[in-house]
Amino acid sequence: MPYHALDDPDQLKALLDAFLAIESEVELSGVLRLVVDAARTMTGARYGALGVLDEEGRRLVQFIHAGFPPGAEAAIGRLPRGDGILGLLVVDPRPLRLDDLRTHPDAVGVPPGHPELRSFLGVPVRVRDAVFGNLYLAEKAGGASFSEDDEALVVALATAAGIAVDHARLQARVAELSLAADRERIARDLHDTVIQRLFATGLSLQSSLSLVHEPAVRVRIEEAVGDLDATIRDVRATIFALEQPKGGGPTLRSRVLTVCAEVSHGMGFEPDVRFRGAIDERVPEAVAVELLSSLREALSNVARHAGAGWVGVEIAVDAGLSLVVADDGAGLPPSNRSHGHGIANMRSRARALGGRCSVRARPTGGTEVRWSVPLDGSAAAVL
């Protein structure tokens, strides 16, 4: 449609008021409803609707309408899906004005219970470069036809609607990311603080059993330790639920915590786990499998040989992926043969991914295993 200037001050004011109202709304459903109401008000249309297209842009999957009398929707039954005149804008998303839609060759009539329609104005609503849906208006007041000014108003309104829809989608995404960050923070706090304190309390109670000679007191302490173990299992289940992605599968973070929980029974305590970077987003599944296997090998070595009272696990993503498992145990033996095949397996997995694995004594005592692989096909990260 050629550019059409709007000269009527009342029309311009109505359009500006509609812009401000739509831009102030952050919920997508509210935006769509405001667009329909504003279009009806500005053009004097008795009926208005906004049909939202599916992802393929072929059918209407949502139909927000206004102006129908009470009970009309129930009498009409199924809402439109994009047939007849409404489908014209789906196939050819350009403004469409009709004096009497009943005479158009693509008209398919209206269902029983639907008000009779004559004058019609349809305009596509675009979000960025894609058609989001179509705005439909029918039955201009007084039986008149929709004018060029009406079309220009609704085209301008549809432009504002597209911007508002995009804004509402972005707001929803920000809220979703904020919620995900909150869930991750809560899960991290539960693991790093609550579970560690529960473990420490349980170990303290267990160590006091040798000092208690009264059978009834020993039973009470053992029951308390059992309750703490059950509470730890419940908290861990909560952590895994918080870490669960929308797709339904476990995140890499939750799988790491699962491995640590499995090995903790052999060590008598929970490893101190730290994550840095976009672990779940950047680590491919094939690399994640090797990471988890290497983590299990490293922790199993600690449980079997180190006699440690503390184990730290750090998994970080920056230029590549790195795993560090440190402990305060007996340190490296004169020969690595006491580690069995564990370290050799870790080194083999790292090399297969273009990375490397090293083992060294910690200056403060104990052992540190470092395992690193690239994530972009580049040379292995320097440890």
C-alpha positions as CSV (number, residue, x, y, z in Angstrom):
1,M,0.0,0.0,0.0
2,P,1.4,3.5,-0.8
3,Y,2.3,5.7,2.1
4,H,-0.8,7.5,3.4
5,A,-0.4,10.5,5.7
6,L,-2.8,10.9,8.6
7,D,-3.9,14.5,8.9
8,D,-6.8,14.2,11.4
9,P,-5.6,15.3,14.8
10,D,-8.2,13.1,16.5
11,Q,-7.0,10.1,14.6
12,L,-3.4,10.9,15.5
13,K,-4.2,11.3,19.1
14,A,-6.1,8.0,19.2
15,L,-3.2,6.3,17.5
16,L,-0.7,7.8,20.0
17,D,-3.0,6.8,23.0
18,A,-3.1,3.2,21.5
19,F,0.7,3.1,21.2
20,L,1.2,4.2,24.8
21,A,-1.3,1.7,26.1
22,I,0.2,-1.2,24.1
23,E,3.8,-0.3,25.0
24,S,2.9,-0.2,28.7
25,E,1.6,-3.8,28.7
26,V,4.3,-6.5,29.3
27,E,2.1,-9.7,29.1
28,L,1.6,-11.0,25.6
29,S,-2.0,-11.8,26.1
30,G,-2.7,-8.3,27.3
31,V,-0.9,-6.8,24.3
32,L,-3.0,-8.8,21.9
33,R,-6.2,-7.8,23.6
34,L,-5.3,-4.1,23.7
35,V,-4.4,-4.2,20.0
36,V,-7.9,-5.6,19.1
37,D,-9.7,-3.1,21.3
38,A,-7.7,-0.2,20.0
39,A,-8.3,-1.2,16.3
40,R,-12.0,-1.4,16.9
41,T,-12.1,2.0,18.6
42,M,-10.1,3.8,16.0
43,T,-12.0,2.5,13.0
44,G,-15.5,2.2,14.4
45,A,-15.6,-1.5,13.7
46,R,-18.2,-3.6,15.6
47,Y,-16.1,-6.7,15.5
48,G,-12.4,-7.2,15.8
49,A,-10.0,-10.1,16.1
50,L,-6.3,-11.0,16.0
51,G,-5.4,-14.4,14.7
52,V,-2.0,-15.8,15.7
53,L,-0.2,-18.1,13.2
54,D,1.5,-21.4,14.0
55,E,5.3,-21.7,13.6
56,E,5.0,-22.6,10.0
57,G,2.8,-19.6,9.3
58,R,0.0,-21.6,7.7
59,R,-2.8,-21.8,10.2
60,L,-4.3,-19.8,13.0
61,V,-3.6,-21.3,16.4
62,Q,-5.0,-18.5,18.6
63,F,-7.9,-16.2,17.9
64,I,-8.5,-13.2,20.2
65,H,-11.8,-11.5,19.4
66,A,-14.0,-8.7,20.7
67,G,-17.4,-7.2,20.0
68,F,-19.5,-10.4,19.9
69,P,-22.6,-10.4,22.1
70,P,-22.6,-12.7,25.2
71,G,-23.2,-16.3,24.3
72,A,-22.2,-15.8,20.7
73,E,-18.9,-17.7,21.0
74,A,-20.6,-20.8,22.4
75,A,-23.2,-20.7,19.6
76,I,-20.5,-20.3,16.9
77,G,-18.4,-23.3,18.3
78,R,-15.0,-23.8,16.8
79,L,-13.0,-20.6,16.3
80,P,-11.5,-19.8,12.8
81,R,-8.4,-21.6,11.7
82,G,-7.6,-19.5,8.6
83,D,-10.1,-20.5,5.9
84,G,-11.9,-18.3,3.4
85,I,-11.3,-14.6,3.6
86,L,-9.2,-14.9,6.7
87,G,-6.9,-17.3,4.8
88,L,-6.2,-14.7,2.2
89,L,-3.9,-12.8,4.5
90,V,-2.2,-16.0,5.5
91,V,-1.3,-16.8,1.9
92,D,-0.7,-13.1,0.9
93,P,0.2,-11.0,4.0
94,R,-0.9,-7.6,2.7
95,P,-3.6,-5.2,3.9
96,L,-7.0,-6.2,2.5
97,R,-10.2,-4.0,2.4
98,L,-13.5,-5.3,1.2
99,D,-16.8,-3.4,0.9
100,D,-18.7,-6.7,1.2
101,L,-16.8,-9.8,1.9
102,R,-19.8,-12.0,1.1
103,T,-19.3,-11.3,-2.6
104,H,-15.6,-12.3,-2.6
105,P,-14.9,-15.5,-4.5
106,D,-12.9,-16.9,-1.5
107,A,-15.8,-16.3,0.9
108,V,-16.9,-19.5,2.6
109,G,-19.8,-18.0,4.6
110,V,-20.1,-17.9,8.4
111,P,-21.0,-20.7,10.8
112,P,-24.4,-20.9,12.4
113,G,-24.8,-18.4,15.2
114,H,-22.2,-16.0,13.8
115,P,-23.3,-12.4,13.1
116,E,-23.6,-11.4,9.4
117,L,-20.5,-9.6,8.1
118,R,-20.1,-7.2,5.2
119,S,-17.3,-4.6,5.4
120,F,-13.9,-6.0,6.2
121,L,-10.4,-4.8,6.9
122,G,-7.4,-7.1,7.4
123,V,-3.8,-6.2,8.2
124,P,-0.8,-8.5,8.9
125,V,1.1,-8.1,12.2
126,R,4.8,-8.6,11.7
127,V,7.4,-9.2,14.5
128,R,10.7,-8.2,13.0
129,D,10.6,-9.8,9.5
130,A,8.2,-12.6,10.2
131,V,4.4,-12.5,10.1
132,F,3.1,-13.1,13.7
133,G,-0.6,-13.0,12.9
134,N,-3.3,-10.9,11.3
135,L,-5.6,-8.2,12.6
136,Y,-9.2,-8.5,11.4
137,L,-11.9,-5.9,11.6
138,A,-15.5,-6.1,10.3
139,E,-18.8,-4.2,10.2
140,K,-17.8,-0.5,10.3
141,A,-20.4,1.6,12.2
142,G,-23.3,2.9,10.1
143,G,-22.9,0.3,7.4
144,A,-20.1,2.2,5.8
145,S,-16.9,0.7,4.2
146,F,-13.5,1.0,5.8
147,S,-11.6,3.9,4.3
148,E,-7.9,4.5,3.3
149,D,-7.5,6.4,6.6
150,D,-8.8,3.4,8.5
151,E,-6.3,1.2,6.7
152,A,-3.4,3.6,7.4
153,L,-4.4,3.7,11.1
154,V,-4.5,-0.1,11.4
155,V,-1.3,-0.6,9.5
156,A,0.4,1.9,11.9
157,L,-1.2,0.1,14.9
158,A,0.0,-3.3,13.6
159,T,3.5,-2.0,13.4
160,A,3.3,-0.9,17.0
161,A,1.7,-4.2,17.9
162,G,4.7,-6.1,16.3
163,I,7.1,-4.1,18.4
164,A,5.0,-4.7,21.6
165,V,4.8,-8.5,20.9
166,D,8.5,-8.7,20.5
167,H,9.0,-6.7,23.7
168,A,6.6,-9.0,25.6
169,R,8.4,-12.0,24.3
170,L,11.7,-10.6,25.4
171,Q,10.3,-9.7,28.8
172,A,9.0,-13.3,29.2
173,R,12.4,-14.6,28.2
174,V,14.2,-12.4,30.7
175,A,11.8,-13.6,33.4
176,E,12.4,-17.2,32.5
177,L,16.2,-16.7,32.6
178,S,15.9,-14.9,35.9
179,L,13.8,-17.8,37.3
180,A,16.4,-20.3,36.0
181,A,19.2,-18.3,37.7
182,D,17.3,-18.3,41.0
183,R,16.7,-22.1,40.7
184,E,20.4,-22.6,40.1
185,R,21.4,-20.3,43.0
186,I,19.1,-22.2,45.4
187,A,20.4,-25.6,44.2
188,R,24.0,-24.4,44.6
189,D,23.3,-23.1,48.1
190,L,21.5,-26.3,49.1
191,H,24.5,-28.3,48.0
192,D,27.3,-26.1,49.1
193,T,25.9,-25.2,52.5
194,V,23.0,-27.4,53.7
195,I,24.2,-30.8,52.6
196,Q,27.7,-30.1,53.8
197,R,26.5,-29.1,57.2
198,L,24.2,-32.1,57.4
199,F,27.1,-34.4,56.5
200,A,29.3,-32.8,59.1
201,T,26.6,-33.1,61.8
202,G,26.1,-36.8,60.9
203,L,29.9,-37.5,61.1
204,S,30.1,-35.8,64.4
205,L,27.3,-37.8,65.9
206,Q,28.8,-41.1,64.5
207,S,32.2,-40.2,66.0
208,S,30.6,-39.7,69.4
209,L,29.1,-43.2,69.5
210,S,32.3,-44.6,70.8
211,L,32.0,-42.3,73.9
212,V,28.5,-43.4,74.7
213,H,27.9,-46.5,76.8
214,E,24.2,-46.2,77.5
215,P,22.3,-48.4,75.0
216,A,19.3,-46.2,74.8
217,V,21.4,-43.1,74.0
218,R,23.3,-45.0,71.3
219,V,20.0,-46.0,69.7
220,R,18.8,-42.4,69.7
221,I,22.1,-41.2,68.1
222,E,21.9,-43.9,65.5
223,E,18.3,-43.0,64.7
224,A,19.3,-39.3,64.4
225,V,22.1,-40.3,62.0
226,G,19.6,-42.2,60.0
227,D,17.2,-39.3,59.9
228,L,20.1,-37.0,58.7
229,D,20.9,-39.5,55.9
230,A,17.2,-39.4,54.9
231,T,17.2,-35.6,55.0
232,I,20.3,-35.5,52.8
233,R,18.6,-37.8,50.2
234,D,15.6,-35.5,50.2
235,V,17.7,-32.3,49.8
236,R,19.6,-34.0,47.0
237,A,16.4,-34.9,45.2
238,T,15.3,-31.3,45.6
239,I,18.6,-30.1,44.1
240,F,18.2,-32.4,41.1
241,A,14.6,-31.2,40.6
242,L,15.8,-27.6,40.6
243,E,18.5,-28.4,38.1
244,Q,16.1,-30.3,35.8
245,P,15.8,-28.6,32.4
246,K,12.6,-28.1,30.5
247,G,13.4,-30.8,28.1
248,G,13.1,-33.3,30.9
249,G,16.6,-34.8,30.9
250,P,19.1,-34.2,33.7
251,T,21.5,-31.4,33.4
252,L,25.3,-32.0,33.3
253,R,25.5,-30.2,36.7
254,S,23.0,-32.6,38.3
255,R,24.8,-35.6,36.7
256,V,28.0,-34.4,38.3
257,L,26.3,-34.2,41.7
258,T,24.9,-37.7,41.2
259,V,28.4,-39.1,40.6
260,C,29.7,-37.3,43.7
261,A,26.8,-38.6,45.8
262,E,27.4,-42.1,44.6
263,V,31.1,-42.0,45.5
264,S,30.5,-40.2,48.8
265,H,29.3,-43.4,50.5
266,G,32.8,-44.9,50.0
267,M,34.5,-41.7,51.4
268,G,32.2,-41.0,54.2
269,F,31.5,-37.4,53.2
270,E,30.3,-35.3,50.2
271,P,32.9,-33.8,47.9
272,D,33.0,-30.0,47.8
273,V,31.8,-29.2,44.2
274,R,32.2,-25.9,42.4
275,F,31.1,-25.0,38.9
276,R,32.3,-22.1,36.8
277,G,30.9,-21.0,33.4
278,A,28.1,-22.2,31.1
279,I,28.5,-25.9,31.9
280,D,25.1,-27.1,30.7
281,E,25.0,-24.9,27.6
282,R,28.5,-25.4,26.2
283,V,29.5,-29.0,26.9
284,P,28.4,-31.4,24.1
285,E,27.0,-34.7,25.2
286,A,29.9,-36.7,23.9
287,V,32.3,-34.7,26.0
288,A,30.0,-34.8,29.0
289,V,30.1,-38.6,29.0
290,E,33.9,-38.6,29.1
291,L,33.9,-35.9,31.7
292,L,31.6,-37.9,34.0
293,S,33.6,-41.1,33.5
294,S,36.9,-39.3,34.3
295,L,35.3,-37.7,37.4
296,R,34.1,-41.1,38.6
297,E,37.6,-42.6,38.1
298,A,39.2,-39.7,40.0
299,L,36.8,-39.9,43.0
300,S,37.1,-43.7,43.1
301,N,40.9,-43.4,43.4
302,V,40.5,-41.0,46.3
303,A,38.0,-43.3,48.0
304,R,40.3,-46.4,47.6
305,H,43.7,-45.0,48.2
306,A,43.9,-41.5,49.6
307,G,42.4,-41.8,53.1
308,A,41.3,-38.2,52.6
309,G,39.1,-36.1,54.9
310,W,38.3,-33.5,52.2
311,V,37.8,-33.7,48.4
312,G,37.3,-30.7,46.2
313,V,35.8,-30.9,42.6
314,E,35.9,-28.0,40.3
315,I,34.4,-28.0,36.7
316,A,35.0,-24.9,34.6
317,V,34.1,-23.8,31.1
318,D,36.0,-20.9,29.5
319,A,38.1,-21.5,26.4
320,G,37.8,-25.2,27.1
321,L,36.4,-27.6,29.7
322,S,38.5,-28.4,32.8
323,L,38.0,-30.8,35.7
324,V,40.1,-30.6,38.9
325,V,39.8,-33.1,41.6
326,A,41.9,-32.4,44.7
327,D,42.2,-34.1,48.1
328,D,44.0,-33.7,51.4
329,G,44.9,-37.4,51.7
330,A,48.1,-39.5,51.7
331,G,49.5,-38.0,48.5
332,L,51.1,-39.6,45.5
333,P,52.6,-43.1,46.1
334,P,56.2,-43.8,44.9
335,S,54.7,-45.4,41.9
336,N,51.4,-44.6,40.2
337,R,50.7,-48.3,39.9
338,S,48.6,-48.2,43.1
339,H,46.1,-46.1,41.1
340,G,45.4,-49.1,38.8
341,H,44.1,-48.1,35.4
342,G,42.1,-45.1,36.6
343,I,44.6,-42.4,35.7
344,A,45.6,-44.1,32.5
345,N,41.9,-44.2,31.5
346,M,41.5,-40.5,32.3
347,R,44.5,-39.7,30.2
348,S,43.2,-41.8,27.3
349,R,39.8,-40.1,27.4
350,A,41.4,-36.6,27.4
351,R,43.8,-37.5,24.5
352,A,40.9,-38.8,22.4
353,L,39.3,-35.4,22.7
354,G,42.4,-33.4,22.0
355,G,43.1,-32.7,25.7
356,R,45.4,-33.9,28.5
357,C,45.4,-35.1,32.1
358,S,48.0,-34.6,34.8
359,V,48.5,-35.7,38.4
360,R,50.6,-33.8,40.9
361,A,51.2,-33.6,44.7
362,R,49.5,-30.6,46.4
363,P,51.9,-28.3,48.2
364,T,49.7,-28.5,51.3
365,G,49.4,-32.3,51.1
366,G,47.3,-34.6,49.1
367,T,46.9,-35.0,45.4
368,E,45.5,-32.9,42.5
369,V,44.2,-34.4,39.2
370,R,43.7,-32.0,36.3
371,W,41.8,-33.1,33.2
372,S,41.2,-30.6,30.3
373,V,39.8,-30.8,26.8
374,P,39.0,-28.1,24.2
375,L,35.4,-27.3,23.3
376,D,36.0,-25.7,19.9
377,G,38.2,-28.2,18.1
378,S,41.4,-26.2,19.0
379,A,44.5,-27.5,20.6
380,A,44.2,-28.7,24.2
381,A,44.0,-26.2,26.9
382,V,47.3,-25.7,28.8
383,L,47.0,-26.9,32.4
